[in-house]
Amino acid sequence: MLKLAILSSLLLALWTLPTVLASCVFPADDAKPKGLEERAIDSEVVLAAYTRTVYKLKNNTSNSYSAEFLVFNIIKGEDRVVEVYQKRKPSTLETALNRRLVNVSNFGDPSKCESDVNPGETYIILLDVLANGELSARYDGAYGPAVLYSRDKETALEAIGKFAYNFVLEVLIC
């Protein structure tokens, strides 16, 4: 009977282990996770954007996918976004929308929190620019690149951006 109980427990553990390993795990309370503001400072580009389309491929072994966003505010990294546009020819739709469409890769890491985006939702997205000039979702520890949008979050990040810019100017002037 004891052997059966041990065997049952072992099978249950092995059956649930992949689910536990593939799920979002926030750090322990004493790990002091970075706040959104600090994560934004570490990112090359921060956008407030509406998710227009998500390109999830069936049978994709990496679980990674890209998404197209309609940007309504470049909170940080406007110069980097301009570089991305200059490296490729914009579509007719992009030109009509004043080059506000961006494609971002690397969403969907199942072990990270806030790693998925959904069509029709608005996010603040934290990005890096890859060597080939493409925008890529930026992961920071357990935290993913997409945070549901709120005007308060956008305003807080804009204030940090202006403060950082003014600080750099003061240092350069001195």
C-alpha positions, -999 to 999 in steps of 0.1 A, spaced: 0 0 0 29 24 9 45 16 -25 13 25 -43 10 58 -25 46 67 -32 42 57 -69 10 77 -72 27 108 -57 56 104 -80 34 101 -111 14 132 -100 46 152 -95 59 141 -129 26 149 -146 23 184 -131 60 194 -133 60 206 -169 30 228 -161 48 243 -131 80 249 -150 63 265 -180 42 289 -160 48 325 -150 67 326 -116 71 360 -99 103 363 -78 101 358 -40 90 389 -20 126 394 -8 139 394 -44 127 430 -49 115 429 -85 121 460 -107 92 483 -111 78 494 -144 98 527 -143 131 509 -137 123 484 -164 115 513 -188 148 530 -180 166 498 -189 148 494 -222 159 511 -255 124 518 -267 91 522 -247 58 525 -266 22 530 -258 5 511 -285 -27 493 -297 -23 456 -307 -35 454 -343 -25 419 -352 -8 389 -335 11 364 -357 11 332 -337 22 303 -359 8 268 -354 35 241 -348 60 268 -337 85 250 -315 98 282 -298 64 296 -288 77 330 -298 56 352 -321 55 387 -334 27 413 -333 19 445 -351 11 476 -331 -4 510 -339 17 533 -319 1 564 -303 30 575 -281 67 569 -283 76 573 -246 113 566 -251 136 559 -280 120 579 -308 154 581 -325 156 543 -325 121 539 -339 130 564 -367 161 542 -375 139 511 -378 117 529 -403 146 542 -423 161 507 -427 130 494 -445 105 507 -470 72 514 -452 40 499 -467 12 521 -481 -8 515 -450 21 526 -428 26 557 -449 -11 565 -446 -9 561 -408 21 584 -407 45 555 -400 28 545 -368 28 508 -374 55 487 -359 62 450 -359 77 435 -327 91 400 -324 98 377 -294 65 377 -275 51 346 -258 78 331 -235 56 309 -213 80 311 -183 77 349 -181 49 370 -168 33 396 -190 48 380 -221 16 376 -243 -3 403 -261 -38 401 -275 -53 417 -306 -75 447 -297 -57 455 -264 -35 484 -256 -2 481 -239 29 498 -228 56 477 -244 93 476 -234 116 469 -263 152 465 -275 165 470 -310 183 440 -324 215 442 -344 195 438 -377 174 468 -367 142 449 -357 123 457 -325 122 429 -300 102 424 -268 125 430 -238 123 405 -209 136 414 -175 139 384 -151 104 370 -146 88 400 -162 78 403 -199 76 432 -222 39 440 -221 20 459 -194 -17 467 -199 -20 504 -207 -32 530 -183 -29 568 -187 -13 570 -152 14 545 -162 21 564 -194 23 598 -176 47 584 -150 70 570 -176 69 602 -196 79 622 -165 108 598 -159 119 602 -195 118 640 -193 137 640 -160 164 617 -174 168 639 -205 171 671 -184 196 654 -161 218 644 -191 216 679 -205 226 695 -172 256 671 -170 266 679 -206 263 717 -200 285 715 -168 
